[in-house]
Amino acid sequence: MQRYRKDGSRFWASTNAHVVRDDDGKTLYYEGTVGDITARKDMEQQLYRERETFKDILEKAPYGVVLMNGNGTYLYVNPEYTNITVTA
């Protein structure tokens, strides 16, 4: 979730908190941590954009592209591969 710093700028935060209670179940206080994960979120966004760019390139490639695992199972087939290999 996004939080605000004292200077008003935003940052992505990872929060971990829990309530501490007395023997009767009455809330005494909350304790936890807040970590700045802005750099991680930025990297995730960059990775997402790169994947989308790569996917767009593969989808528009003028040649067939196929991705298979070690067992020979198709994991990805681009449209041109389908055009080349599939017969009516």
Backbone as a ProteinNet text record, in pm:
[ID]
protein_1_A
[PRIMARY]
MQRYRKDGSRFWASTNAHVVRDDDGKTLYYEGTVGDITARKDMEQQLYRERETFKDILEKAPYGVVLMNGNGTYLYVNPEYTNITVTA
[TERTIARY]
83.8	0	88.4	34.2	112.4	92.2	198.6	200.1	260.7	257.7	315.5	429	536.9	648.1	614.3	696.2	675.3	675.9	756.7	764.5	648.6	557.6	440.9	456.7	578.7	599.7	546.4	508.2	453.1	561.8	536.6	622.9	539	588.8	523.8	573	479.6	514.8	465.7	546.7	507.4	488.5	369.2	336.4	313.1	369.6	350.2	319.8	199.2	161.7	69.5	66.6	-25.9	-60.5	-169.7	-216.4	-162.1	-126.1	-81.8	-191.7	-237.9	-349.4	-305.4	-379.9	-353.7	-425.2	-418.2	-478.2	-630.1	-694	-838.6	-880.3	-784.1	-815.7	-824.1	-797	-801.1	-677.1	-699.1	-589.2	-498.2	-371.1	-272.5	-206	-164.4	-98.2	-81.7	-38.5	-7.7	142.2	199.5	340.7	361.7	463.1	491.3	598.8	611.4	712.2	650.4	712.3	677	807.2	810.2	930.8	903.8	998.9	988.5	1025.8	928	951.6	936	957.2	941.9	1033.3	1159.3	1252.9	1204.1	1153.2	1101.3	981.4	889.7	772.1	812.4	911.8	960.7	1018.7	1094.5	1151.6	1042.5	938.3	826.4	758.2	739.8	677.5	765.2	895.3	987.1	983.1	983.2	976.3	846.2	734.6	605.7	610.1	663.8	671.6	759.7	872	960.8	893.7	818.9	745.8	641.3	571.9	470.8	535.3	649.8	722.3	766.6	823.8	869.7	753.4	642.2	523.3	473.9	472.5	427.7	518.5	649.9	744.2	717.1	698.7	673.2	541.5	439.1	308.3	312.3	400.2	407.8	523.7	599	715.6	672.9	751.7	718.3	762.6	805.1	848.9	787.2	779.7	719.3	808.7	748.2	821.2	741.7	812.7	749.4	838.7	777.5	849.9	797.5	891.8	854	934.4	876	951.9	1031.5	1104.5	1189.5	1114.1	983.8	901.9	837.8	864.9	806.9	667.8	625.7	495.5	507.6	415.5	415.3	374.9	457.3	428.3	379.9	428.3	387.6	405	310	315.9	266.5	347.2	300.8	210.7	135.5	40.3	104.5	224.2	286.9	324.5	364.4	393.6	267.4	155.4	28.6	-5.2	16.3	-10.6	75.5	198.9	291.9	260.9	222.1	210.8	71.7	-30.4	-167.4	-224.8	-278.3	-339.9	-490.2	-561.4	-707.2	-755.5
-116.4	0	122.9	231.4	353.7	433.2	492.8	575.2	710.5	800.3	932.8	955	1012.9	1051.7	1184.9	1223.8	1351.9	1469	1456.7	1566.2	1565.8	1468.8	1461.3	1372.2	1324.7	1237	1097.6	1027.1	892.7	787.5	675.1	558.5	433.1	322.7	193.4	132.9	83.4	28.7	-113.9	-191.2	-324.1	-313.7	-347.4	-332.5	-468.6	-487.7	-609.9	-566.4	-593.7	-547.9	-649.5	-641.2	-724.5	-654.5	-698.6	-639.7	-720	-648.6	-711.6	-689.8	-799.2	-793.1	-840.4	-797.4	-846.6	-980.6	-1035.4	-1166.2	-1167.3	-1051.7	-1041.6	-1014.2	-1002.8	-977.9	-830.6	-743	-599	-559.9	-477.7	-432.1	-339.4	-375.6	-292.2	-196	-250.9	-168.6	-251.4	-184.7	-249.5	-237.2	-340.7	-332	-390	-338.2	-387.4	-306.4	-330.9	-262.8	-211.9	-109.8	-58	-47.9	-113	-110.1	-42.2	35.2	103.3	3.9	-32.7	-128.3	-61.2	69.7	145.1	91.9	64.1	14	-118.9	-207.1	-335.8	-316.7	-227.6	-201.6	-142	-53.8	3.8	-103.7	-197.2	-307.1	-398.5	-423.5	-504.9	-439	-308.1	-235.3	-241.9	-226	-233.1	-372.2	-475.6	-612.4	-635.5	-585	-598.8	-532.8	-410.6	-340	-415.2	-468.8	-545.1	-672.2	-739.9	-859.9	-825	-715.3	-673.5	-638.3	-572.3	-538.5	-665.6	-758.8	-884.8	-962.4	-967.2	-1036.4	-971.3	-839.6	-767.3	-799.6	-806.1	-840.9	-982	-1076.6	-1215.1	-1228.4	-1158	-1166.4	-1112	-1015.1	-951.7	-1002.9	-1097.7	-1148.8	-1213	-1189.5	-1247.6	-1392.9	-1454.4	-1594.1	-1666.2	-1796.3	-1874.2	-1885.4	-1871.8	-1886.2	-1980.4	-2078.4	-2171	-2187.8	-2198.9	-2222	-2352.4	-2444.4	-2575.6	-2604.4	-2684.1	-2726.8	-2851.4	-2905.2	-3022.3	-3147.6	-3151.7	-3268.3	-3256.9	-3148.3	-3128.6	-3067	-3017.2	-2952	-2808.7	-2767.7	-2631	-2534.7	-2435	-2332.9	-2203.9	-2179.2	-2059.5	-2085.2	-2038.8	-2045.6	-1911.8	-1846	-1718	-1739.1	-1637.8	-1654.6	-1702	-1653.7	-1693.5	-1841	-1895	-2037.9	-2117.5	-2071.7	-2138.1	-2131.7	-2016.4	-2001.6	-2095.7	-2115.1	-2198.7	-2346.3	-2389.4	-2531.6	-2589.6	-2508.7	-2560.5	-2560.2	-2675	-2685.9	-2702.8	-2658.4	-2666	-2804
0	0	0	-50	-52.8	75.3	120.5	241.9	205.9	302.9	284.1	382.8	333.7	420.2	486.9	581.5	649.9	552.5	445.7	348.2	248.1	261.7	175.2	53.7	26.7	-88.6	-57.5	-161.9	-145.8	-154.4	-90.7	-106.1	-87.4	-144.6	-126.6	3.2	83.1	213.6	229.3	298.4	342.2	493.1	538.6	680	743	860.6	936.9	1079.6	1126.9	1260	1327.4	1459.2	1534.7	1665.9	1725.2	1849.8	1968	2073.2	2197.3	2300.4	2361.1	2455.5	2593.7	2694.9	2829.8	2849.2	2968.4	2996.1	2979.6	2991	2975.5	2830.9	2742.9	2602.7	2566.8	2662.9	2637	2556.6	2452.9	2370.2	2451.1	2455.5	2522.5	2424.5	2311.5	2208.9	2082	1978.9	1852	1829.2	1771.8	1737.7	1599	1533.5	1400.2	1332.2	1203.6	1123.6	994.8	941.1	809.1	731.4	615	531.5	399.3	352.5	223.5	114.2	30.9	-78.1	-213.9	-217.9	-341.9	-451.3	-419.1	-520.1	-577.2	-490.8	-538.8	-630.9	-592.4	-675	-809.6	-809.1	-934.1	-1024.8	-966.7	-1044.9	-1099.7	-1020.2	-1066.9	-1185.6	-1180	-1290.7	-1415.2	-1396.8	-1509.5	-1572.6	-1490.4	-1540.2	-1615.7	-1564.4	-1631.7	-1769.3	-1776.9	-1905.5	-2004.4	-1955.2	-2043.3	-2093.6	-2007.9	-2051.1	-2156.6	-2136.3	-2233.5	-2367.4	-2363.5	-2487	-2557.8	-2483.6	-2540.7	-2600.6	-2528.8	-2578.7	-2707.8	-2712.7	-2832	-2951.1	-2926	-3032.5	-3082.8	-2992.4	-3032.8	-3108.6	-3063.3	-3128	-3270.7	-3297.6	-3429.9	-3514.6	-3462.7	-3535.4	-3667.5	-3773.1	-3904.6	-3918.8	-3811.3	-3812.6	-3692.7	-3703.2	-3596.3	-3474.1	-3356.7	-3230.9	-3141.4	-3084.8	-2993	-2871	-2754.8	-2630.3	-2572.1	-2545.2	-2492.2	-2366.3	-2276	-2159	-2193.8	-2097.5	-2120.8	-2157.6	-2128.8	-2161.9	-2299.3	-2369.7	-2501.5	-2499.7	-2383	-2372.8	-2420.8	-2507.1	-2558	-2446.2	-2422.9	-2323.2	-2389.1	-2511.4	-2585.5	-2734	-2811.6	-2957.4	-3009.4	-3092.8	-3145.7	-3267.2	-3309.2	-3420	-3550.2	-3582.8	-3708.2	-3706.9	-3592.7	-3583	-3614.4	-3561.2	-3587.4	-3737.2	-3799.3	-3943.7	-4026.7	-3985.4	-4060.2	-4043.2	-3925.4	-3895.4	-3899.4	-3884.3	-3880	-4021.8	-4061.6	-4194	-4175.8	-4276.2	-4272.2	-4303.8
[MASK]
++++++++++++++++++++++++++++++++++++++++++++++++++++++++++++++++++++++++++++++++++++++++

